[in-house]
Amino acid sequence: MLVKYNCLKNIKERYMHKVRNLISLMKSLVDRFPTIAKLYRAVRDLTGFMKNPVLTSWGFMLSGKPSMAKGTFEPVETEIVRNLLDGVDVLNNVGANVGYYCCHALSMEKHAIAFEPVQRNL
């Protein structure tokens, strides 16, 4: 069993080394050619728009990661935010991405201000 563990550990280390090298290469390309980053984000966002929104267990539609709709995405953070939302009128979500926490706020009849949401979720 120890041999199998060491073998898997070595494979993981080699894989992570390659991933780190790839990230480093991509970062240097993005730094030199910012248009590449814009293109990547545009393609990423367009492919996200092609997904149909899914009804979450909280009762709102979401076009995000499947784990978000299933309730397995950041479960501790989600519970904390939902508990905090009980005592506020407005959620200011900076770096909202797809608007996951804003959707929670809106489902609880709170106002939400989102920066960088995916328009499909509004």
N, C-alpha and C positions, 0 to 999 in steps of 0.2 A: 504494500500500500504506500509506503514511504517513497519507493521508486517512482510510482505513478504520480504522486504528489509533486516530487522534484521535477519530473518530466513536464508536467502541466505548468509548473511555476516557471521553468525555463522558456517554454513556448510563450507564456504570457509576457515575460520580460522582453523577449525578442519582438513580439507583436507591439508592445507598448513603445519600444524603442523606435520602431518603424513609424508608428503613429505620431510620436513626438517629432521625428524628422519631417514627416509630411506636414504637420502643423507649422513647423518652423519655416519650411519652404513656402507654404501658402501665405504665411504672415509677411514674409519678405516680398512676395509678389504683390500682395494687397497694398503694402506700404509704397511700393514703387509704381503700382498701377491701380489707383483707387477705383477705376472704372470696373475692374474685375469684381471687386466687392459689391458694387452696385448691381452688376449683372447677376451675380450669385444670389443676392437678396431678392431681386426681381423674379428670378426663376423660382426660388424657394416660395415666395409669396404667391405666385401664380399657381403653382402646383397645390398649395394649400387651399386656394379658392376653388379648385375643382372638386374638393371633397364636400359631400353634403353635410350640413349641420346635423348633429345628433342630440336627441333629448337626454339631458342629464338627470340624475336622480334628484336633483334640486329643483327640477321643473323648468329649466331654461335650455334653449338650443345653443349648441356650441360647435364651432368649426375649428377645433384645435386638436391637440394630441388625443388619441383614444383614451389614454390614462386619465386625462382631465375629465372626460365625460363619465368614465367609470368610477371616479372618486378615488383612484389610486395615485394621482399626481399630488405630491406635497400634502399628504393627508393631515399631518400635524399643523402645518402652516395654514391650510384651509380652515381647519377647526378654529385656530386662533383668530384668524381674520373674521370668520363668521361670528365668533363670540364678541369681538371688538366692535363689529358693525351694529350690534344691539344698542350700543351707547352713543352712536354718532348719527349725524344727518347726511354727511357727505363723505365719500371716499375719494381721495386724490391719489391716483395710481400713476406714478411716474415710471416709465419703462413697462407699460401695460402689456406689450406684446400682443397676444390675441384677445386680451381683455378678460381673462379668466376671473380675476378677482372683481372686476367691474360687473361682470355678469352675476356674480354672487350678490354684490351690493344691490343691483337692480332687482334681482329676484326677491330681495328683502325690502323692496320699496324704498330704497335709499337712493340719493342722487350720487352720480359718479362722474368724476373728471378723469379721463384717460389720455395719456400721452403715448402715442404709437400703437393704437389698437388696430386690429384687422376690422375693416369697415363692415364686413359681413356679419359680425357678432353684435353690431349696434342696433 
